[in-house]
Amino acid sequence: MDQPLERIETILTRASRQACVCFTFRKAARAVTQYYDRVLRPTGLRATQLTLLASIKTLGPVTLKKLAEATVMDRTTMTRNLDLLKKKGLVLLEPGRDRRERLVSLTDEGRERFQEALPLWKAAQDQILEGLGEEKWSGLRGGVAELVALARRK
């Protein structure tokens, strides 16, 4: 006979696979990230690194705090990812207006690598969008935006 704890674990496991929002989105994010990573491999960039380069390029020299907020990334994860990009010579971290603030910008090599990766990213993007269709993608994008807003309010 099952112990109560084992039954609870079984129910939670079954529920997480069927309906848990966090489990479902993390699973989708892992699968999509792995796909983009494969496509971007020739550039030496991972999908997460490319999105950071794109965010830095868009925001211009940006504080670490603003970059973390814009990408919905905690500062520890942000710092770890930026350190890898810095070691590759793709980003520059400089002191900001006060000692607590750091500014992040792209180096020339970072801009070049970003441009090199764009056609590969676009091919991956087009393939995913073609598979989903515009209507489904539009609905997903809207739903994800609502989910992010909801999660950030809580």
C-alpha positions in Angstrom: 0.0 0.0 0.0 1.3 3.5 -0.9 2.4 5.8 1.8 0.6 9.2 1.9 3.8 11.0 0.9 4.4 8.7 -2.1 0.8 9.3 -3.3 1.3 13.1 -3.0 4.6 13.0 -4.9 2.9 10.9 -7.6 0.0 13.3 -7.9 2.3 16.3 -8.0 4.5 14.7 -10.6 1.5 13.8 -12.8 0.0 17.3 -12.3 3.3 19.0 -13.1 3.6 17.1 -16.4 0.0 17.9 -17.4 -0.8 21.4 -16.1 2.0 23.1 -14.1 2.7 26.4 -15.8 6.3 26.6 -14.6 7.1 23.0 -15.7 5.5 23.6 -19.1 7.2 26.8 -19.8 10.6 25.6 -18.6 10.3 22.5 -20.8 9.4 24.7 -23.8 12.2 27.1 -23.1 14.7 24.3 -22.8 13.6 22.7 -26.1 13.6 26.1 -28.0 16.9 27.1 -26.5 18.6 23.8 -27.5 17.3 24.3 -31.0 18.7 27.8 -31.3 22.0 26.7 -29.7 22.4 24.1 -32.4 21.8 26.6 -35.1 24.1 29.2 -33.6 26.9 26.8 -32.8 29.1 28.0 -35.8 29.3 31.4 -34.2 30.4 30.2 -30.8 27.4 31.8 -29.2 24.6 30.3 -27.3 21.0 31.6 -27.6 21.1 33.2 -24.2 24.3 35.0 -25.1 22.9 36.2 -28.4 19.8 37.6 -26.6 22.1 39.4 -24.2 24.1 40.9 -27.0 20.9 42.0 -28.7 19.6 43.6 -25.5 22.9 45.4 -24.9 23.0 46.6 -28.6 19.4 47.9 -28.3 19.8 49.6 -24.9 23.2 51.0 -25.6 25.6 51.3 -22.8 23.3 50.1 -20.0 23.6 49.5 -16.3 23.7 46.0 -15.1 20.5 46.6 -13.1 18.5 47.9 -16.2 19.8 45.0 -18.3 18.8 42.5 -15.7 15.3 44.0 -15.5 14.9 44.2 -19.3 15.8 40.5 -19.7 14.0 39.3 -16.5 17.2 37.8 -15.2 18.5 37.9 -11.7 21.8 39.8 -11.1 23.8 36.7 -10.2 22.9 34.9 -13.5 23.4 38.2 -15.4 26.9 38.6 -13.9 27.8 35.0 -14.7 26.7 35.4 -18.4 28.3 38.8 -18.8 31.6 37.4 -17.4 31.6 34.7 -20.1 30.9 37.3 -22.8 33.7 39.6 -21.4 36.2 36.7 -21.5 35.3 36.2 -25.2 35.9 39.9 -25.7 32.3 40.7 -26.7 31.3 43.0 -23.9 32.9 45.7 -21.9 32.1 46.3 -18.2 33.0 49.7 -16.9 32.3 51.7 -13.7 29.1 53.7 -13.8 28.3 57.1 -12.2 28.9 55.7 -8.7 30.9 52.7 -7.4 27.9 50.4 -7.1 26.9 50.8 -10.8 28.5 49.1 -13.8 27.8 49.9 -17.4 27.7 47.2 -20.0 28.4 47.9 -23.7 29.4 45.8 -26.8 33.0 45.8 -28.0 33.7 45.9 -31.8 34.2 42.1 -31.6 30.8 41.8 -29.9 29.1 43.9 -32.7 30.8 41.7 -35.3 29.8 38.4 -33.7 26.3 39.7 -33.3 26.1 40.5 -37.0 27.6 37.1 -37.9 24.9 35.3 -35.8 21.9 37.3 -37.2 21.4 35.3 -40.4 21.6 32.0 -38.4 19.2 33.3 -35.8 16.8 34.5 -38.6 16.9 31.0 -40.2 16.0 29.4 -36.9 13.4 32.0 -36.2 11.8 31.6 -39.6 11.7 27.8 -39.2 10.0 28.0 -35.9 7.5 30.6 -37.1 6.7 28.7 -40.2 6.0 25.6 -38.1 3.7 27.5 -35.7 2.0 29.8 -38.1 1.4 33.6 -37.6 -1.9 33.2 -35.7 -0.6 30.7 -33.2 2.7 32.6 -32.7 0.8 35.9 -32.1 -1.4 34.2 -29.5 1.6 32.6 -27.8 3.5 35.9 -27.7 0.5 37.7 -26.2 0.0 35.0 -23.7 3.6 34.9 -22.6 3.6 38.7 -22.2 0.6 38.5 -20.0 2.2 35.7 -18.0 5.5 37.6 -17.5 3.5 40.7 -16.3 1.4 38.6 -14.0 4.5 36.8 -12.5 6.4 40.1 -12.0 3.4 41.6 -10.1 3.3 38.8 -7.6 
